[in-house]
Amino acid sequence: RKRLFEMASSEEQQQQSEAMMSTKLSKMQVTSSESASNLRSLALSPTTSSKKLAPPGAGRPPSVPKKRKNPKRVLVLLTGGTMAMKANADGALEPAPGYLAAKMRSMGELRDAKMPYYEVVEYSPLLDSADMVPTDWSTIASDVRERYDEFDGFVVILGTDTLAYCASALSFMLENLGKPVVLTGSMVPFCEAHSDGRRNLVMSLIFAGRQNARRAPTPGEVLVFFHDRLLRGCRSSKVDSLGLAAFDSPNFPPLATVGVSINDRFDSIRTKNDVRDDDGATKASSPNNNNNNNNVVGVMAKMET
């Protein structure tokens, strides 16, 4: 009897060991299939690239999908900030590479036919706003210059603590712009259900790639969109560290406000194409005399030296 009991126990242990091995193998297969699926989805994504692995293009504009009614093309420079953060194992927020770009691909608003085509360039590493220094602002300006001919507008996502400083610096670094460069961020990470990042991102893309023949286009300058207003970059400042309306322009009115509709003042903005005649009246000069790309390149080359 003792031998029979020992044999039965040995067979039972062997069966349990085989069952555990089978479970481990099945988990490994599921994990490997998920990893392959994730790699496949990343490889098939045409609108996301890494700043480190994918340098700016060679000057050929990307094609716009036929289903989009808006022919505008917008380049999104994702430098970091709260919008691109997630909680780590300790519960602290930290930049999460690839997270925000993946979320953007799943947003139904950005696939709307009226929205502009966009391409995301994610910087590596993603930076907290407190870690950004003037050399990082210069990198942003250089990237705008290098891909200036490929896109109709630009959106820069960054942290809010130094956003106003970056906007002011870019306003002078990118002098004589002919296309909008919209800076934005969020006070609440995109991963939170009550995040303000979704609205800020969508509205920044709308202003950067605005397509409305009945209204004046978004001015070609450095701008800040936050909460419900579009501000001139060199006039903006952070006024609230706890509220969603964190930015304001105390000494200059907003260029646009967003409510039920978009209310803008673009038609009242005097651009460099507006010249004054002998009577002091303002009139528009010929657009053929405005070579914005050469102006931008000249200013940037002067800065680099």
C-alpha positions as a printed Julia matrix, in Angstrom:
305×3 Matrix{Float64}:
   0.0     0.0     0.0
   2.81    2.39    0.84
   4.37    1.87   -2.58
   1.04    2.36   -4.37
   0.45    5.6    -2.41
   3.95    6.89   -3.31
   3.42    6.01   -7.0
   0.02    7.8    -7.01
   1.58   10.87   -5.36
   4.42   10.9    -7.89
   1.99   10.74  -10.82
  -0.1    13.54   -9.32
   2.96   15.78   -8.88
   4.05   15.07  -12.45
   0.59   16.04  -13.77
   0.66   19.29  -11.77
   4.14   20.08  -13.09
   3.01   19.46  -16.68
  -0.05   21.66  -16.17
   2.09   24.52  -14.81
   4.51   24.2   -17.74
   1.61   24.31  -20.21
   0.22   27.48  -18.56
   3.63   29.19  -18.75
   4.01   28.3   -22.42
   0.56   29.67  -23.26
   1.33   32.94  -21.44
   4.61   33.27  -23.32
   2.79   32.77  -26.63
   0.19   35.42  -25.75
   2.9    37.88  -24.68
   4.93   37.29  -27.83
   1.84   37.71  -30.04
   0.93   40.96  -28.26
   4.49   42.26  -28.68
   4.44   41.34  -32.36
   1.08   43.07  -32.75
   2.38   46.22  -31.03
   5.49   46.26  -33.2
   3.36   45.72  -36.3
   1.02   48.6   -35.4
   3.95   50.93  -34.78
   5.57   49.93  -38.05
   2.36   50.58  -39.99
   1.73   54.02  -38.43
   2.58   56.72  -41.03
   2.06   59.79  -38.85
   4.49   59.18  -35.99
   8.25   59.34  -36.02
  11.01   59.55  -33.45
  13.11   62.69  -33.26
  16.18   60.55  -32.62
  15.58   57.96  -35.33
  13.79   59.97  -38.01
  15.45   63.27  -39.01
  13.42   65.94  -40.84
  12.35   65.12  -44.38
  14.02   66.09  -47.59
  11.54   68.83  -48.46
   8.79   66.85  -50.19
   5.35   67.66  -48.72
   3.49   64.62  -47.36
   0.4    63.58  -49.29
  -2.99   64.33  -47.75
  -5.47   61.4   -47.63
  -8.24   61.83  -50.2
 -11.01   61.52  -47.6
  -9.93   64.76  -45.9
 -11.67   67.93  -47.05
  -9.01   70.08  -45.43
  -5.85   70.14  -47.59
  -3.72   71.72  -44.86
  -0.75   69.86  -43.4
   0.44   70.38  -39.81
   3.66   69.2   -38.16
   3.35   68.38  -34.43
   6.61   68.69  -32.47
   6.15   66.7   -29.26
   8.86   67.86  -26.87
   7.34   66.58  -23.6
   5.46   68.25  -20.78
   2.48   67.23  -18.66
   0.33   66.27  -21.64
   2.7    63.4   -22.52
   3.11   62.09  -18.96
   1.89   58.95  -17.23
   2.19   57.68  -13.66
   5.1    55.3   -13.06
   5.18   52.33  -10.66
   5.6    54.7    -7.7
   2.66   56.85   -8.77
   4.81   59.8    -9.84
   4.24   61.44  -13.22
   6.98   61.08  -15.81
   7.21   61.5   -19.61
   5.99   58.36  -21.43
   7.59   57.93  -24.88
   5.1    56.91  -27.56
   2.04   57.29  -25.32
   0.58   60.57  -26.58
   1.27   59.77  -30.24
  -0.61   56.48  -29.83
  -3.53   58.27  -28.16
  -3.68   60.77  -31.02
  -4.04   57.93  -33.54
  -7.13   56.71  -31.68
  -8.83   60.12  -31.38
 -11.93   60.32  -33.55
 -11.77   64.13  -33.64
  -8.42   64.07  -35.42
  -9.76   61.68  -38.08
 -12.58   64.06  -38.97
 -12.54   65.06  -42.64
 -12.45   68.76  -41.72
  -9.31   68.41  -39.62
  -5.88   68.94  -41.21
  -3.49   66.1   -41.94
  -0.87   65.94  -39.19
   2.47   64.29  -38.62
   4.05   63.81  -35.19
   7.77   64.13  -34.46
   8.49   62.97  -30.91
  11.66   64.29  -29.3
  13.99   61.9   -27.51
  14.19   62.21  -24.61
  10.87   63.84  -23.74
  11.53   66.76  -21.4
   9.78   68.15  -18.37
   9.26   71.9   -18.73
  11.65   72.58  -15.84
  14.42   70.81  -17.78
  14.08   72.9   -20.95
  16.82   75.43  -21.63
  17.4    77.97  -24.43
  19.27   75.41  -26.53
  16.06   73.35  -26.63
  14.15   76.39  -27.9
  16.78   76.78  -30.59
  16.27   73.12  -31.58
  12.53   73.74  -31.98
  13.21   76.8   -34.15
  15.66   74.83  -36.29
  13.14   72.02  -36.8
  10.48   74.51  -37.9
  12.94   76.03  -40.34
  14.05   72.69  -41.79
  10.48   71.54  -42.5
   8.99   74.94  -43.22
   8.23   74.21  -46.88
   6.59   70.85  -46.15
   3.79   72.01  -43.87
   1.19   74.76  -43.63
   1.37   75.12  -39.85
   3.12   73.83  -36.75
   2.02   72.75  -33.28
   4.56   72.5   -30.45
   3.6    70.5   -27.33
   5.64   71.3   -24.24
   5.43   71.86  -20.51
   3.61   74.87  -19.12
   6.22   76.19  -16.67
   8.49   77.47  -19.44
   5.95   77.64  -22.28
   5.61   81.44  -22.19
   9.39   81.89  -22.22
   9.71   79.56  -25.2
   6.9    81.37  -27.04
   8.57   84.73  -26.51
  11.95   83.43  -27.65
  10.52   81.75  -30.77
   8.67   84.96  -31.65
  12.04   86.62  -32.22
  13.94   83.57  -33.46
  11.35   82.91  -36.18
  10.91   86.49  -37.35
   8.91   87.13  -40.54
   6.93   83.92  -40.31
   4.28   83.28  -42.93
   2.75   80.25  -41.2
   1.29   79.78  -37.69
   3.37   78.11  -34.98
   0.99   77.25  -32.12
   2.38   76.29  -28.69
   0.2    74.34  -26.29
   0.27   71.97  -23.34
  -2.0    70.88  -20.51
  -2.39   71.23  -16.78
  -3.72   67.66  -16.38
  -2.04   64.66  -18.07
  -3.73   63.18  -21.12
  -4.14   59.86  -19.29
  -6.62   61.42  -16.83
 -10.33   61.41  -17.69
 -10.67   65.14  -16.88
  -7.57   66.21  -18.82
  -7.64   69.55  -20.59
  -5.07   68.25  -23.04
  -7.56   66.86  -25.55
  -9.27   70.23  -26.13
  -6.0    72.16  -26.22
  -4.53   69.73  -28.75
  -7.57   69.69  -31.03
  -7.97   73.48  -31.06
  -4.24   74.02  -31.67
  -4.44   71.76  -34.73
  -7.53   73.62  -35.93
  -5.79   76.99  -35.68
  -2.53   75.7   -37.19
  -4.37   74.21  -40.18
  -7.4    76.43  -40.44
  -9.37   76.01  -43.65
 -12.2    78.52  -43.9
 -12.53   80.68  -46.98
 -15.08   82.96  -45.32
 -12.79   84.0   -42.47
  -9.3    85.42  -42.26
  -6.59   82.73  -41.91
  -4.65   82.23  -38.7
  -1.83   84.81  -38.68
   1.67   83.63  -39.49
   3.3    84.15  -36.12
   4.11   82.32  -32.88
   0.91   81.77  -30.89
  -0.2    80.15  -27.64
  -3.5    78.3   -27.35
  -4.67   77.35  -23.88
  -8.12   76.61  -22.45
 -10.34   78.88  -24.55
  -8.12   81.57  -26.02
  -5.46   82.1   -28.65
  -2.74   84.48  -27.51
   0.13   86.25  -29.2
   3.25   84.34  -28.2
   5.42   87.27  -27.16
   2.58   88.74  -25.04
   1.56   85.59  -23.14
   2.41   84.65  -19.57
   1.4    81.94  -17.11
  -0.91   83.45  -14.51
  -2.32   80.39  -12.71
  -0.58   77.2   -11.65
  -3.73   75.43  -10.45
  -6.45   76.49  -12.91
  -7.12   75.34  -16.45
  -7.1    78.93  -17.77
  -3.42   79.08  -16.91
  -2.29   81.59  -19.57
  -3.31   85.14  -20.3
  -2.14   88.19  -22.18
  -2.65   91.08  -19.72
  -1.33   93.83  -22.01
  -2.79   92.63  -25.31
  -6.25   91.19  -26.09
  -6.6    87.54  -27.21
  -6.42   87.0   -30.96
  -9.29   84.52  -30.71
 -11.61   83.04  -28.1
 -13.42   79.71  -28.28
 -16.95   79.17  -26.99
 -19.94   77.86  -28.91
 -18.14   79.29  -31.94
 -14.65   80.6   -32.7
 -14.49   84.39  -32.39
 -11.32   85.79  -33.88
  -9.79   89.2   -34.6
  -7.53   88.04  -37.41
  -8.94   90.47  -39.98
  -7.94   93.42  -37.78
  -4.31   92.35  -37.43
  -1.9    94.41  -39.5
   0.77   92.22  -41.05
   4.06   93.11  -42.7
   2.28   92.99  -46.08
   0.21   95.98  -45.03
   1.81   99.28  -46.05
   0.56  102.8   -45.55
  -0.11  105.24  -48.36
   0.48  108.97  -48.22
  -2.84  109.55  -46.4
  -1.97  107.1   -43.65
  -4.52  104.53  -44.79
  -3.56  100.86  -44.71
  -3.52   98.83  -47.87
  -2.26   95.35  -48.7
   0.88   95.0   -50.76
   1.38   92.34  -53.4
   1.89   88.86  -51.9
   4.52   88.15  -54.55
   6.89   90.49  -52.74
   6.78   88.37  -49.59
   9.34   85.57  -49.5
   8.74   84.17  -46.02
  10.97   81.13  -46.34
  14.05   83.16  -47.25
  13.38   85.52  -44.36
  13.12   82.68  -41.85
  16.28   80.98  -43.13
  18.18   84.25  -43.02
  17.22   84.99  -39.45
  18.03   81.47  -38.31
  21.43   81.5   -40.04
  22.22   84.81  -38.34
  21.3    83.3   -34.96
  23.46   80.24  -35.45
  26.53   82.35  -36.14
